[in-house]
Amino acid sequence: MKTVTKRVKMIAAIGLMVSAAACAPVETVSRAAPIDAPLSGQVSAKPNYIQPDFKVSKINVFVPKDLTVSEANTYKPNADIVWRGDAYGNRYEQVQAVLEAGLATGARAFDGAKEVIVDVQLVQFHAQTEKVRYTFGGEHEIMFAMTIRDAQTGATLVPPRLVDATFDALGGIAAVNAEKAGVTQKVRIIERLAEVITTELQQPYAF
């Protein structure tokens, strides 16, 4: 049941971003248009791809309020958001701030000719509970839908796609030693998000 629910939320996140992109003001430019479906009796041409030369002017991070949150100190809470890297508070705002910090850090490295806006919608942010962190560690499971748009026209350059930023978490004595050195969950997740956005912004896109 949990897997089915997660899939539904992933599809909903991408669908919502597709709708938002469709409503944004755009110019009629061929590279911003979706690949046309073949006409009767015709075979559609393969899309051409261009190497991106982006400069990120803005990152919009949306954390839906219908994502579930858990404060349970169990191995695998049944929730979309599990976060202990900040004092108890508004977990939606806290994970949004972490996403914004990580994505902005990675995006700063890009100073290309085309200014773009990156829209991100969180699907899952499953960091460690205390029980997991001080035993086997597990994974930081982070997933989001991402769209890249032309900052001048609003045209969609890279349509919504699911990005999986999941990576191994530290556990046990390794986690304790990392925290002593100032390498907290938050620090590692921000670094990971910076790496992921760097990779995503370098992917060739269709036009």
Phi, psi and omega in degrees: 000320181296318180296319179297316180299318180297317179299318179299318181292324176297313180297318180296320180297314180293319179298319179295321180289326175298315180297317180296319179295324181292331181274348182288148178293128182224157171264155179277095178234140188298321184288344179269348185276149176292159178296126183291143173289145182295142174285166181302126178083001180245156176251128183292143179286149177290142181291152172269154181238147180235141177284125184294148175225067192267153165227118185278115181269338182200144174236121177258118179248124181242125176246101184301139180285351177273358172290139183274150181237140176230139173252009182293135178268069179239175181292322184215080179301142180275082183202164179276327182240122174229115186214127178233010184281355174230162175301156181306131181181207181285102184293330177298312180292323182294313181287331175298318179296322178294315178300314181299318181295314181294314182293321179295322179299314179291323184290335182298339182286348185261124181225051185276188185278332184258118177280133182228160173247135179251121177257128183233132174237122182292138174250317180208139175221089188246086176274200187266142165278168178300321183297320180284316186300322184261018172235261188264348175093301179070220182228156165265111183262106183232123180223141178208156174267140184225138176232142176243126182237152174294125184292335182275319186253341186083357181296140178284120176268315177238110184295164183306132176217155181274130179247125179256109181258018181301138176207164183292138177260158175279152179216161175062223183296329178296320178292319180297314181295322179296317180296322177299328180272002179087006180265083183276176173305316183298316180300313182293322180291319177299317178297319179296315179297323177297319178296316183295314181294327176299315178296315183296322183284352178258359181285130177301147181232154183283151175213000000 
